[in-house]
């Protein structure tokens, strides 16, 4: 990738691929959280942060008996990026993220012996994509975190027309702007 491509026309996937192994886990986690808070995901411009309150898995009990929300999970991930999350909060966030992912998968697929063996599609990949984005902010491995972000906008398959209609028409432009904001210009050292 050239500096000119970085500054003007590069796709977010190419930009993140270029950053793999070059950026700190801290910046990658901040970027993942910012994607959820600030990038339009729904066709009406709402972000994942704004949408998740509508999903039944937004608020779930965790093992210590209290309830956690997806918003709290993102806030803990942001504190973790700064080294300010307690070990207990981080463990609870990781548990909750796994539960969110499982609940969203259950919301999207079901095992119905009447239909036949295996999991059958019954829901929206749109909702699953939102849950996957939330669940991945707790990823410890920067390469895995970056790899997911490379694919966040293509989780919804072409055959899922309902989800495609819900997705924001242009995920690339706001994501590209956010990448520029968080990572700056990697071709220039200041």
N, C-alpha and C positions, 0 to 999 in steps of 0.2 A: 504494500500500500504506500502511496506517495502522500506527501503533506497536502497537496492540492485535493486529492481524493478524500482525505480525512476531513478537510475543511468544507467540502461542498457536496459531493454526491455519494459518498460511501453509504452502503446499507448498514443499519445497526448490527446485523449479523457479522458483516466483514469487519466492522470497527471493533466489536467485542472479540472476535477471533484474533485480530491484530494485538489486542491488549493481553491476551492469555499469557500468563507467566511473567508479565511485565508490571502488573499492578498489585497493590497490597490487598490482602483479604479485607481490610478495613474499608477501603474505597469500594471494593466490589459489593460488600454488604450494604454500604450506604446507597450505592446505585440501585441494588435490588429493592431496598425499602422505598427509595424515591420513585421507582417504576410503579409501585403499588399505590403510593400516595398521589402521584402527579400526572401519570400518563393516561390520556383518555383510552378507555377500554371498550365501553359500551358505545353504540352508535350515537347516543344522545350526548356523548362527551363525558359521562361519568367515569371516574376512575375505579379501580378495584377497591380502593379504600372506601369509596362511597357506596359501592354495590354490595359489599359483603354482608351488611346488616340485613339484607333481604333473604339471605340463605340460612336455612335451618341450622347449619353447622357453624354459624358465626359465633355463637356462645355455647360453650360446652363445659361440663364439670371436668376437673382434673383430679388426679389421685389424692391430693391433700385435702379434698373436700370442697374447695372453693371453685368458683366459675371463672374461666378465662375467656376473653374475646379475641377475635382476629386483630383488632386494633391494638390490644395489649401485647400480643405476640410481636407485632411490627415494632412497637415502642421498645420492647425488651431487646430485639435484634439491633435496633439503633444504639441502645446503651451498650450492648455487647461489642459493637464495632469500636466504641470508645473505651472499652475496658472497664465499664462502669456497671455492668449487670452482675448481680450476685450469682453464685453458683446455683443456688436454689431457684432463682428466677429463670436462669438459662435452662436448667433441667426441666422446669415446668413448661417453658416455651417449646422445648424440643418434643416433649410428650404431647402437648397440644397440637403442634404442627403435624405430627404423625396421625393424630386422630382426625384432624381436618382433612388430610389427604384421603384417609380411609372412608370417611363419611361422604366426601365428594365422589369417590369412586363408586360407593354404594348407591349414590344418587344418580349416577350415570349408567351403571351396569347392574344387572341382577342375574342371579342364577335361578332359572325357572325350568325345572324338569319337564314341565308341560310343553315347553318350546323345544327342548333338546339339551344335550350336555353343553357345559361351558357357560361363560358369561355372555349375556345378550345386551345390546345397546338399548337403553330405554329413556335416556335423559339428554342432557345438554353438555356437550364438550365445552361450551362457553363457561359454564359453572365450574367444570373440572379444571379448565385453564386458570381461572381465578384462584381456585384452591391450591393448585400446584405452585403458582407464583407466591402465594402466602407461605406455603410449607417450605419452599426452597430458601427463604431468607435465613433459616437456621443452619443451612449447609456449612459444614466446617471446612471442606476442601474447596479452595478458591477455583480450581479448575472445574469442579462439578457445578459450583455456583455459576460460573461464567458459561459453562456448557448449557445449563438450563436457560439462562437468559438469551442465549443464541436462538433458542427454539420457542420462547414463550408465546410468540404470536402465531406459530404454526401448529399448535396443539390441536386446534379445531380442524378436523379433516374436511376435505371438499364435499364429501357426501352428506355432511351434517348441515344442511341448508338453513335450518332454524338458527343454529349457533352462528353461522356465517352472517346471517341478517342482523344479529345482535352486536357483532363486533364492530368497533370503530373502523371506518373506511381507510384511515391512514394512521397506522400505528408507527410507521417508520419515521415520519417527520418529527413528532414530539419526542420519540425515543432518541433520535439522532441529536436533537437539541439538548436533551438531558445528559447524554454521553459527553457532549462538549462541555457542559457545565460542570459535571463531576470530575472528569479526567483531564480537561483542558486539551492542550495540543502536545501530544507526546513527542513531536518532532523538535520541540524547542524546550530547552532546559532554562530555568530562570534562576 
